[in-house]
Amino acid sequence: MKAIFYSMLAAIVSISFLSPAPVQASEPEEIVVYSARKEHLIKPLFDAYTKKTGVKISYITAKANPLLERLKAEGQNTPADLFITVDAGNLWHAAESGLLQPVESQELANAVPENLRDPQNRWFGLSIRARTVVYNADKVSADELSTYEDLATSKWKGRLVLRTSKKVYNQSLVASLIEQHGDEKAEEIVKGWVSNLALDPTSNDTKAMQAVANGIGDVAIVNTYYYGRLMKESPELPLKLFWPNQKSTGVHMNISGAGVTKHAKNKAGAIKLLEWLASEEAQHTFGALNQEFPVNSKVAPSEEVASWGSFKGNPMNVTAYGEKQADAIKLMDRAGYK
């Protein structure tokens, strides 16, 4: 009898070792984001992703350069999994500084056009902003406008308004001119712009447009979302958009975008978030929050952005903005563009 009892006990013990223990559902891993895109432009998206997946997203926001310096200083100890910033020049600098890592993702390859992502897949565009011409419709006819290059001709003497050359948006614009025309021709264009200025370069695009609206200048080069914001606040202003270079290179296009950090602790989670941000589900909101164009061609822009009309964008790979950035800064300095 005892033998039978011990045999049964041994069998029960064996089964208990063979049977898997109940698995406790683990909490989804947190994703940490460093963002040069302002909080009100990213929080609604992060909240939506957390609601959809249960994954918590922690983030800090600051200007691009301080975030880049922080990533460098933290090195492999950084908590950041994903870096979001504006302008292809900033993304290129982050990648070339060894702060981002390549990502192989068919979802991202399908969603983000080739010219709006890093050839080595270290960063991907998430929204498009056009740097185009705004003019005072009370003083200028659209027929007078044509190209960025034409704004360097004498007919625009004392009529052009530009933002400071210290802003990366203008550095990228000039970098694109260098890529398109070469150093000599690009410098000739920028010198022409400087000689045509109606006033010293402004500190931001909004002030440039206000100068045009007030009749101090007639035309300015600005990012489209600044135009959208200003006209929403002051729809009575006599300002209109013009899409230059439609018979040649197309409108200068730039991006906001993101990349997975080199020392990401949650690389898989960061990739999933990046893929979602580029997806049809998230793209309308990503662009609409800042009156930008979606990078995913399957997604239509917001009604307000669409009302500005269609145009041909420059198909240049935006990587050139970073590659030519140092040359652009030197060129602007030589041209007297402050």
Residue, then its C-alpha position, 0 to 999 in steps of 0.5 A: m500500500k505504501a509503495i502505491f502511495y509513494s508511486m502516486l506521489a512521485a507521479i504528481v511531483s513529476i507532473s508539477f515539474l513538467s507543467p508550466a507555471p502560470v505566466q503573469a501578464s507583463e506590463p508593456e515596456e516603456i518607450v522614452v522619446y527625446s523630441a525637438r517637436k513641441e509637446h502639443l504636437i506630439k502628446p496627442l499622438f503618444d496618448a493615442y498610441t498608449k490607448k491603442t497598445g497599452v505602451k507607456i511613452s515618456y518624453i522630454t522636449a527641447k530645442a534640437n541642439p541641446l537634445l543632441e548634446r544631451l545624447k552625446a553626453e549620455g552615450q550608452n547610458t541614455p534612456a532615450d529610445l527615439f529621437i524626433t526633430v525638425d529639419a533634415g539637416n538636424l536628422w543628418h547631423a544626429a546620424e553622422s554624430g553616431l547617435l542613431q542606428p539603422v532600422e530595417s522595416q518594410e512598413l517604413a520603406n513603404a510609408v516614407p518616400e525614398n527622398l525623405r529618408d536616410p539612405q542608410n535607414r537611420w532616420f525617416g521623415l514623418s511630415i513635410r513642410a514646404r518653404t515657399v513664397v508669401y506675397n502681399a496681394d495688394k502690392v504684388s500680382a502672382d504673375e510677377l513671381s516665378t522662382y527662388e532664383d528670380l527673387a535675386t534679380s533687380k526687380w525685387k530690390g528693396r522688396l524681399v524679406l528673409r528670416t535670419s541665416k542662423k535658422v536651420y530652415n534657411q541653411s537647408l534652403v541654401a544647401s539645396l541651391i548648392e546641390q542644385h546649382g553648385d557653389e558659384k551660382a548659389e552664392e550669386i543667388v544669395k548675394g542677390w537676395v541680400s541686395n534686395l532686402a527690404l530690412d535686416p533679416t527677421s528673427n522668425d517667419t511670422k515677423a517676416m510675414q508681418a513686415v510684408a503685410n505691413g507693406i515694409g516688403d512685398v515678398a518673403i520666403v517662409n515655411t507654410y505652417y507659419y503662414g497657416r498659423l498667422m492667417k488663422e489668427s488674422p485672416e484679414l491680412p493681404l497675404k497669399l502663398f505662391w508655389p515657385n519653380q513649378k516649371s523647373t525644380g519644384v518647391h523646396m521641401n523639408i521634413s520633421g522626422a525621427g530615428v531610433t537612438k544608437h543605445a536604445k534600451n527598447k529598440a523593438g518598441a521604438i521601431k513599432l512606435l516609429e512605424w505607427l507614426a508613419s502609418e495611415e492611422a497616425q499620419h493625418t493627425f501628425g500633419a494636421l497638428n502643425q498644418e503640415f503635409p503627411v509624408n505618407s502619400k496614401v494620406a490626404p492633408s487636412e482640409e486647411v492645408a489642402s485649401w492652399g492648392s497642389f504643387k510640384g515639390n522638389p524631389m531632391n533627397v533631403t540628405a543633401y541639406g545636411e551634407k551641404q549644411a557647412d558649405a551653406i553656412k560659409l556661403m551665407d557668411r560670404a554673401g553677407y546674409k546675417 
